[in-house]
Amino acid sequence: MLNNLKIFVFLLLASFSTLLPSCSNEKRVAEGKPLKNRTANAVLTRYNKNLFEFDYVGMRISAEVKNADDNQSFKANVRMRKDSIIWISITPLMGVEMIRAVITPDSVKYVSKVPNNKHYFLGTLHQLTDITKNEITFEMLQAVLVGNAIDINEEEDKFTSRIDGKEYVLISKYKRKMKKVLGVNDRDVQPSDSLSIDASDRQYRRILRRSDEDDLLLKRYWFDGYDYHLVRTVFDDLYYQRSVTINHSDFEVTETLTYPKQTSVSFTSEKGTAQFSFEITRLKIDKDYEFPFEIPEDYERRLIP
């Protein structure tokens, strides 16, 4: 159980605007007609008006971790101060806290209260990246928890805008090396395409040796065609032969913001597939939360989580 709870910590390490789409789009959706074509900039402008904005946020979640070997369910309290700290208290059994963790932009620490395995860890996000072989940033964790988009740099990224049913899809324009690997131009990539390559292909191995990680990364984002909330994200990382899919659903609309109550994150690699999903059962914003964290004197320190 401890390993799965730590996986949860690592995965976490995965304001509503009155401006809605034009009446024409609203009417089109209601009548089942196709959406109007919009540029990538137009989609992002409307999405940005629906970002989940906060100074402090607290939430109660029910979470589940699935992998090839085991499934675990548990509850957790999460508190965040924007761009500063994420505090997590995990209670898998009868409300008894088993793990408490604190994550900042450059550090990670947790205390395990699991019987016969009581210890603590003090480290950095860089260490977790080395251990998991997946880049983990504070910004990623914060965004996944509240349903905001990950890794969109509007000043540097270029996207192709597509329509996929009742959703807009932004597909990153990839570099020349990606085209050589896939044999398909980015304009020909369809929203639902599953990207795969032959890892033993000589050309791929040659390009891999001459590439950086970002050269072989394709990013796709799905936005609801009516309110422009982010509903799905897919990252295809051909450099490391892995993909990540994030789905958001069951949106809760309040007077001040909208957020997805249901989120699932799926990781697929050559080693298999793992999934982390959670439901937000309670949420409060802008309460001046505290983030208590103490290490009992009799707990041993672990250098590796």
Backbone hydrogen bonds, N-H to C=O, Kabsch-Sander energy under -0.5 kcal/mol:
donor,donor_aa,acceptor,acceptor_aa,energy
5,L,1,M,-2.3
6,K,2,L,-2.3
7,I,3,N,-2.0
8,F,4,N,-1.9
9,V,5,L,-1.8
10,F,6,K,-2.6
11,L,7,I,-2.9
12,L,8,F,-2.1
13,L,9,V,-1.4
16,F,256,T,-0.6
20,L,18,T,-1.0
25,N,22,S,-0.7
26,E,22,S,-2.1
27,K,23,C,-2.8
28,R,24,S,-2.3
29,V,25,N,-2.9
30,A,26,E,-2.2
31,E,27,K,-2.1
32,G,28,R,-0.6
32,G,29,V,-1.1
33,K,28,R,-2.9
35,L,165,G,-0.5
43,V,39,T,-2.1
44,L,40,A,-2.5
45,T,41,N,-2.3
46,R,42,A,-1.8
47,Y,43,V,-2.5
48,N,44,L,-2.8
49,K,45,T,-0.8
50,N,47,Y,-2.4
51,L,48,N,-1.0
53,E,51,L,-1.0
55,D,56,Y,-0.5
57,V,80,M,-2.1
58,G,284,K,-3.1
59,M,78,V,-2.9
60,R,282,R,-2.3
61,I,76,A,-2.7
62,S,279,E,-2.2
63,A,61,I,-0.5
63,A,74,F,-3.3
64,E,277,S,-2.5
65,V,72,Q,-2.6
66,K,275,Q,-3.1
67,N,70,D,-2.0
72,Q,65,V,-2.2
74,F,63,A,-2.2
75,K,91,T,-0.9
76,A,61,I,-2.3
77,N,89,S,-2.4
78,V,59,M,-2.9
79,R,87,W,-2.6
80,M,57,V,-2.8
81,R,85,I,-2.2
82,K,55,D,-2.6
84,S,81,R,-2.4
85,I,81,R,-1.9
86,I,103,I,-2.7
87,W,79,R,-3.2
88,I,101,A,-2.8
89,S,77,N,-2.4
90,I,99,I,-3.0
91,T,75,K,-2.9
93,L,96,V,-0.7
96,V,93,L,-2.9
97,E,95,G,-0.6
98,M,90,I,-3.0
99,I,90,I,-1.3
100,R,111,V,-1.8
101,A,88,I,-2.8
102,V,109,K,-2.8
103,I,86,I,-3.0
104,T,107,S,-2.5
107,S,104,T,-0.5
108,V,123,G,-2.5
109,K,102,V,-1.9
110,Y,121,F,-1.9
111,V,100,R,-2.4
112,S,119,H,-3.1
113,K,98,M,-3.8
113,K,111,V,-0.6
117,N,114,V,-2.3
119,H,112,S,-1.2
119,H,117,N,-0.5
120,Y,300,E,-2.2
121,F,110,Y,-2.4
122,L,302,R,-0.5
123,G,108,V,-3.1
128,L,124,T,-1.5
129,T,125,L,-2.2
130,D,126,H,-2.0
131,I,127,Q,-2.2
132,T,128,L,-3.0
133,K,129,T,-1.7
141,L,137,T,-1.7
142,Q,138,F,-2.5
143,A,139,E,-2.3
144,V,140,M,-2.5
145,L,141,L,-1.9
146,V,142,Q,-1.3
147,G,143,A,-1.3
148,N,143,A,-1.9
153,N,151,D,-0.6
154,E,152,I,-0.7
156,E,153,N,-0.8
157,D,153,N,-3.5
160,T,171,I,-2.8
162,R,169,V,-2.8
164,D,167,E,-3.3
166,K,164,D,-0.5
167,E,164,D,-1.2
168,Y,223,F,-2.7
169,V,162,R,-2.8
170,L,221,Y,-2.6
171,I,160,T,-2.6
171,I,169,V,-0.6
172,S,219,K,-2.9
173,K,158,K,-2.9
174,Y,172,S,-0.7
178,M,175,K,-0.8
179,K,175,K,-1.5
180,K,176,R,-2.0
181,V,177,K,-1.9
182,L,178,M,-2.7
183,G,179,K,-3.1
188,D,185,N,-1.8
189,V,185,N,-0.5
189,V,186,D,-0.8
193,D,190,Q,-1.7
195,L,193,D,-0.6
196,S,194,S,-0.5
199,A,197,I,-0.9
201,D,198,D,-2.0
205,R,201,D,-2.3
206,R,202,R,-2.3
207,I,203,Q,-2.7
208,L,204,Y,-2.8
209,R,205,R,-1.6
210,R,206,R,-0.8
210,R,207,I,-0.7
211,S,208,L,-1.3
215,D,212,D,-0.9
216,L,212,D,-0.5
216,L,213,E,-1.2
217,L,214,D,-1.1
218,L,236,D,-2.4
220,R,234,V,-2.2
221,Y,170,L,-2.1
222,W,232,R,-3.0
223,F,168,Y,-3.1
224,D,229,H,-2.6
225,G,166,K,-2.4
228,Y,224,D,-1.8
231,V,222,W,-2.5
232,R,222,W,-1.3
233,T,246,I,-2.3
234,V,220,R,-2.5
235,F,244,V,-2.7
236,D,218,L,-2.6
236,D,234,V,-0.5
237,D,235,F,-0.7
237,D,242,R,-2.7
238,L,216,L,-2.5
238,L,236,D,-0.8
239,Y,216,L,-0.6
241,Q,237,D,-0.5
242,R,237,D,-2.3
243,S,268,T,-2.4
244,V,235,F,-2.1
245,T,266,S,-2.2
246,I,233,T,-2.9
247,N,264,S,-2.5
248,H,231,V,-2.5
249,S,262,Q,-2.5
252,E,259,Y,-3.2
253,V,251,F,-0.5
254,T,252,E,-0.5
254,T,257,L,-2.8
259,Y,252,E,-1.8
261,K,249,S,-0.6
261,K,250,D,-2.0
262,Q,249,S,-2.2
263,T,278,F,-2.3
264,S,247,N,-2.2
265,V,276,F,-3.3
266,S,245,T,-2.8
267,F,274,A,-3.2
268,T,243,S,-2.5
269,S,272,G,-2.5
270,E,241,Q,-0.5
272,G,269,S,-1.5
274,A,267,F,-2.3
275,Q,66,K,-2.9
276,F,265,V,-2.8
277,S,64,E,-2.4
278,F,263,T,-2.7
279,E,62,S,-2.4
280,I,261,K,-2.6
281,T,60,R,-2.7
281,T,279,E,-0.8
282,R,60,R,-1.4
284,K,58,G,-2.7
286,D,56,Y,-3.8
289,Y,287,K,-2.1
299,Y,296,P,-1.5
300,E,118,K,-0.9
302,R,120,Y,-3.0
